């Protein structure tokens, strides 16, 4: 499945690292309530966590007119020391990355998570080697699915679109890859709905399937 690619790029949250659902279902309502919004339905929390256009979800589903106020409080409460208690690496993540490096692949991790959160999560991979890590948020790029951060990483690594595949677990990851002109592998972690099958090169249910010919 991955023989032709030199560069394997990963999303982080929901792809390599698992955060228990109870964390977001406690944190997001707390933020919304303190700002004076209202959540229409619990599914909106999952939409916010996994799907693109989060500012629109904040406005339309959480009834908060100013997304900036939401983000300020969310980032104040979503601190590494707290999230760490609720995260773990998926069982297949560390071993898959190590195997890919043994195959001579270039590995990158591109995430929308702020740097402090991302570094805490990457530490859960127990030192599994990667060549490049990039926090879209801390580098002031537009959020996924804007492709400029992925294009930047490919340039930094000296790899082309045909050399690259992006692996993620969400609709925004699929659009991110498509907009950058690279192949996409959907990793089905069964945490939320995915409705853009036309964007997918392949669907896998475990990173171990990357090595099946």
C-alpha positions as a Markdown table, in Angstrom:
| # | Residue | x | y | z |
|---|---|---|---|---|
| 1 | Unk | 0.0 | 0.0 | 0.0 |
| 2 | Unk | 2.8 | 2.4 | 0.8 |
| 3 | Unk | 5.7 | 1.1 | -1.3 |
| 4 | Unk | 5.7 | 3.9 | -3.8 |
| 5 | Unk | 5.8 | 6.7 | -1.3 |
| 6 | Unk | 9.0 | 8.2 | 0.2 |
| 7 | Unk | 7.1 | 10.5 | 2.6 |
| 8 | Unk | 4.5 | 9.3 | 5.0 |
| 9 | Unk | 2.7 | 12.2 | 6.7 |
| 10 | Unk | 0.4 | 11.7 | 9.7 |
| 11 | Unk | -2.3 | 13.7 | 11.4 |
| 12 | Unk | -1.9 | 13.4 | 15.2 |
| 13 | Unk | -5.2 | 13.5 | 17.2 |
| 14 | Unk | -7.4 | 10.6 | 16.4 |
| 15 | Unk | -4.8 | 9.1 | 14.1 |
| 16 | Unk | -1.8 | 8.4 | 16.3 |
| 17 | Unk | -3.1 | 9.6 | 19.6 |
| 18 | Unk | -6.5 | 8.8 | 21.3 |
| 19 | Unk | -8.2 | 11.3 | 23.5 |
| 20 | Unk | -11.2 | 9.7 | 25.4 |
| 21 | Unk | -14.5 | 11.0 | 24.3 |
| 22 | Unk | -15.5 | 12.0 | 27.8 |
| 23 | Unk | -12.8 | 14.6 | 27.8 |
| 24 | Unk | -14.3 | 16.6 | 24.9 |
| 25 | Unk | -17.8 | 16.0 | 26.2 |
| 26 | Unk | -16.9 | 17.6 | 29.5 |
| 27 | Unk | -14.6 | 20.4 | 28.2 |
| 28 | Unk | -16.6 | 21.8 | 25.3 |
| 29 | Unk | -19.9 | 22.2 | 27.2 |
| 30 | Unk | -18.0 | 23.9 | 30.0 |
| 31 | Unk | -16.5 | 26.4 | 27.6 |
| 32 | Unk | -19.8 | 27.0 | 25.9 |
| 33 | Unk | -21.7 | 27.4 | 29.2 |
| 34 | Unk | -19.2 | 29.9 | 30.6 |
| 35 | Unk | -19.4 | 32.1 | 27.5 |
| 36 | Unk | -23.2 | 31.9 | 27.6 |
| 37 | Unk | -23.8 | 29.7 | 24.6 |
| 38 | Unk | -25.9 | 26.6 | 24.2 |
| 39 | Unk | -25.2 | 23.3 | 22.5 |
| 40 | Unk | -28.1 | 22.0 | 20.4 |
| 41 | Unk | -27.1 | 18.4 | 20.5 |
| 42 | Unk | -24.2 | 16.3 | 21.8 |
| 43 | Unk | -23.2 | 15.3 | 18.2 |
| 44 | Unk | -22.2 | 19.0 | 17.7 |
| 45 | Unk | -19.3 | 18.4 | 20.1 |
| 46 | Unk | -18.0 | 15.6 | 17.9 |
| 47 | Unk | -18.5 | 17.7 | 14.8 |
| 48 | Unk | -16.4 | 20.4 | 16.4 |
| 49 | Unk | -13.7 | 18.0 | 17.5 |
| 50 | Unk | -13.3 | 16.2 | 14.1 |
| 51 | Unk | -14.7 | 18.3 | 11.3 |
| 52 | Unk | -13.5 | 21.4 | 9.4 |
| 53 | Unk | -15.1 | 24.9 | 9.7 |
| 54 | Unk | -15.0 | 24.9 | 13.5 |
| 55 | Unk | -15.7 | 28.6 | 13.7 |
| 56 | Unk | -19.0 | 28.0 | 11.9 |
| 57 | Unk | -19.9 | 25.2 | 14.3 |
| 58 | Unk | -19.1 | 27.5 | 17.2 |
| 59 | Unk | -21.5 | 30.1 | 15.8 |
| 60 | Unk | -24.3 | 27.9 | 14.5 |
| 61 | Unk | -24.3 | 24.9 | 16.9 |
| 62 | Unk | -23.0 | 26.5 | 20.1 |
| 63 | Unk | -24.8 | 29.9 | 19.6 |
| 64 | Unk | -21.6 | 31.9 | 20.3 |
| 65 | Unk | -21.4 | 35.0 | 18.1 |
| 66 | Unk | -17.6 | 35.5 | 18.6 |
| 67 | Unk | -15.5 | 32.4 | 18.0 |
| 68 | Unk | -12.5 | 34.2 | 19.3 |
| 69 | Unk | -14.0 | 34.2 | 22.8 |
| 70 | Unk | -14.6 | 30.5 | 22.6 |
| 71 | Unk | -11.0 | 29.8 | 21.5 |
| 72 | Unk | -9.5 | 32.0 | 24.2 |
| 73 | Unk | -11.2 | 30.1 | 27.0 |
| 74 | Unk | -10.9 | 26.7 | 25.3 |
| 75 | Unk | -7.1 | 27.1 | 25.1 |
| 76 | Unk | -6.9 | 28.3 | 28.6 |
| 77 | Unk | -8.7 | 25.2 | 29.9 |
| 78 | Unk | -7.3 | 22.6 | 27.4 |
| 79 | Unk | -3.8 | 22.5 | 28.9 |
| 80 | Unk | -1.3 | 19.7 | 28.4 |
| 81 | Unk | -1.2 | 18.6 | 32.1 |
| 82 | Unk | -4.9 | 18.1 | 32.0 |
| 83 | Unk | -5.3 | 16.5 | 28.6 |
| 84 | Unk | -2.4 | 14.2 | 29.3 |
| 85 | Unk | -4.6 | 12.4 | 31.9 |
| 86 | Unk | -7.0 | 11.5 | 29.1 |
| 87 | Unk | -4.7 | 10.6 | 26.2 |
| 88 | Unk | -2.8 | 7.5 | 25.0 |
| 89 | Unk | -1.1 | 6.3 | 21.9 |
| 90 | Unk | -3.1 | 3.9 | 19.8 |
| 91 | Unk | -1.7 | 0.4 | 20.1 |
| 92 | Unk | -0.6 | 0.3 | 16.5 |
| 93 | Unk | 1.0 | 3.8 | 16.3 |
| 94 | Unk | 4.5 | 3.5 | 17.8 |
| 95 | Unk | 5.2 | 0.1 | 16.1 |
| 96 | Unk | 4.0 | 1.4 | 12.7 |
| 97 | Unk | 6.2 | 4.5 | 12.8 |
| 98 | Unk | 9.2 | 2.5 | 13.8 |
| 99 | Unk | 8.6 | 0.0 | 11.0 |
| 100 | Unk | 8.2 | 2.8 | 8.4 |
| 101 | Unk | 11.6 | 4.3 | 9.5 |
| 102 | Unk | 13.2 | 0.9 | 9.2 |
| 103 | Unk | 11.9 | 0.9 | 5.6 |
| 104 | Unk | 13.7 | 4.2 | 5.0 |
| 105 | Unk | 10.5 | 6.3 | 4.8 |
| 106 | Unk | 10.5 | 10.0 | 5.6 |
| 107 | Unk | 8.0 | 10.6 | 8.4 |
| 108 | Unk | 6.2 | 13.8 | 9.3 |
| 109 | Unk | 3.5 | 14.7 | 11.7 |
| 110 | Unk | 1.3 | 17.7 | 10.8 |
| 111 | Unk | -1.3 | 18.7 | 13.3 |
| 112 | Unk | -3.6 | 21.6 | 14.1 |
| 113 | Unk | -3.0 | 21.1 | 17.8 |
| 114 | Unk | -1.0 | 23.9 | 19.6 |
| 115 | Unk | 2.6 | 23.1 | 20.1 |
| 116 | Unk | 2.4 | 22.3 | 23.9 |
| 117 | Unk | -0.5 | 19.9 | 23.3 |
| 118 | Unk | 1.2 | 18.3 | 20.3 |
| 119 | Unk | 4.5 | 17.8 | 22.1 |
| 120 | Unk | 2.7 | 16.2 | 25.0 |
| 121 | Unk | 0.9 | 13.8 | 22.7 |
| 122 | Unk | 4.0 | 13.0 | 20.6 |
| 123 | Unk | 5.7 | 12.0 | 23.9 |
| 124 | Unk | 3.1 | 9.3 | 24.2 |
| 125 | Unk | 4.7 | 7.6 | 21.2 |
| 126 | Unk | 7.7 | 6.7 | 23.3 |
| 127 | Unk | 10.3 | 8.2 | 21.1 |
| 128 | Unk | 9.1 | 6.6 | 17.8 |
| 129 | Unk | 11.3 | 8.4 | 15.3 |
| 130 | Unk | 10.0 | 11.1 | 12.9 |
| 131 | Unk | 11.8 | 13.5 | 10.6 |
| 132 | Unk | 9.6 | 16.6 | 10.9 |
| 133 | Unk | 6.8 | 17.9 | 13.1 |
| 134 | Unk | 4.6 | 20.9 | 12.4 |
| 135 | Unk | 2.0 | 22.6 | 14.4 |
| 136 | Unk | -0.2 | 24.5 | 12.0 |
| 137 | Unk | -1.6 | 26.7 | 14.8 |
| 138 | Unk | 1.7 | 27.8 | 16.3 |
| 139 | Unk | 3.1 | 28.6 | 12.8 |
| 140 | Unk | 0.2 | 30.9 | 12.0 |
| 141 | Unk | -1.0 | 29.0 | 9.0 |
| 142 | Unk | -4.7 | 28.7 | 8.2 |
| 143 | Unk | -6.3 | 25.5 | 9.6 |
| 144 | Unk | -6.9 | 22.4 | 7.6 |
| 145 | Unk | -8.1 | 21.9 | 4.9 |
| 146 | Unk | -6.0 | 24.9 | 3.7 |
| 147 | Unk | -3.0 | 23.0 | 2.1 |
| 148 | Unk | -0.2 | 25.6 | 2.6 |
| 149 | Unk | 1.1 | 24.0 | 5.7 |
| 150 | Unk | 1.4 | 20.6 | 4.0 |
| 151 | Unk | 3.0 | 22.2 | 1.0 |
| 152 | Unk | 5.5 | 24.0 | 3.3 |
| 153 | Unk | 6.5 | 20.7 | 5.0 |
| 154 | Unk | 7.0 | 19.0 | 1.6 |
| 155 | Unk | 9.2 | 21.8 | 0.5 |
| 156 | Unk | 11.2 | 21.6 | 3.7 |
| 157 | Unk | 11.7 | 17.9 | 3.3 |
| 158 | Unk | 12.5 | 18.1 | -0.4 |
| 159 | Unk | 9.7 | 15.7 | -1.4 |
| 160 | Unk | 7.1 | 16.0 | -4.1 |
| 161 | Unk | 3.3 | 15.4 | -4.2 |
| 162 | Unk | 3.8 | 12.0 | -5.9 |
| 163 | Unk | 6.2 | 11.0 | -3.2 |
| 164 | Unk | 3.7 | 11.8 | -0.4 |
| 165 | Unk | 0.7 | 10.3 | 1.3 |
| 166 | Unk | -1.2 | 11.8 | 4.1 |
| 167 | Unk | -2.9 | 9.6 | 6.7 |
| 168 | Unk | -5.7 | 10.9 | 8.8 |
| 169 | Unk | -9.0 | 10.1 | 10.5 |
| 170 | Unk | -11.3 | 13.0 | 9.5 |
| 171 | Unk | -13.0 | 14.8 | 6.7 |
| 172 | Unk | -10.7 | 17.8 | 7.2 |
| 173 | Unk | -7.7 | 15.5 | 6.7 |
| 174 | Unk | -9.1 | 14.2 | 3.5 |
| 175 | Unk | -9.7 | 17.7 | 2.1 |
| 176 | Unk | -6.3 | 18.8 | 3.4 |
| 177 | Unk | -4.6 | 16.1 | 1.3 |
| 178 | Unk | -6.8 | 16.7 | -1.8 |
| 179 | Unk | -6.1 | 20.4 | -1.7 |
| 180 | Unk | -2.4 | 19.8 | -1.5 |
| 181 | Unk | -2.6 | 17.3 | -4.4 |
| 182 | Unk | -1.4 | 14.3 | -2.5 |
| 183 | Unk | -2.9 | 10.9 | -1.9 |
| 184 | Unk | -4.9 | 10.2 | 1.3 |
| 185 | Unk | -5.4 | 7.1 | 3.4 |
| 186 | Unk | -8.4 | 7.2 | 5.7 |
| 187 | Unk | -7.8 | 5.5 | 9.1 |
| 188 | Unk | -11.2 | 4.5 | 10.4 |
| 189 | Unk | -11.0 | 4.7 | 14.2 |
| 190 | Unk | -14.8 | 4.6 | 14.4 |
| 191 | Unk | -15.0 | 7.8 | 16.5 |
| 192 | Unk | -17.1 | 9.8 | 14.2 |
| 193 | Unk | -18.8 | 9.9 | 10.8 |
| 194 | Unk | -16.8 | 10.3 | 7.6 |
| 195 | Unk | -18.7 | 11.0 | 4.4 |
| 196 | Unk | -16.2 | 11.9 | 1.7 |
| 197 | Unk | -15.2 | 8.5 | 0.4 |
| 198 | Unk | -14.3 | 10.0 | -3.0 |
| 199 | Unk | -11.3 | 11.6 | -1.3 |
| 200 | Unk | -9.9 | 8.4 | -0.1 |
| 201 | Unk | -7.1 | 6.3 | -1.8 |
| 202 | Unk | -7.7 | 3.5 | 0.7 |
| 203 | Unk | -9.5 | 2.9 | 4.0 |
| 204 | Unk | -7.7 | 1.1 | 6.7 |
| 205 | Unk | -8.8 | 0.1 | 10.2 |
| 206 | Unk | -5.3 | -0.3 | 11.7 |
| 207 | Unk | -1.9 | 1.1 | 10.8 |
| 208 | Unk | -0.7 | -2.4 | 10.6 |
| 209 | Unk | -2.6 | -2.6 | 7.3 |
| 210 | Unk | -0.1 | -0.2 | 5.7 |
| 211 | Unk | 2.3 | -3.1 | 5.4 |
| 212 | Unk | -0.1 | -5.4 | 3.6 |
| 213 | Unk | 0.8 | -5.7 | -0.1 |
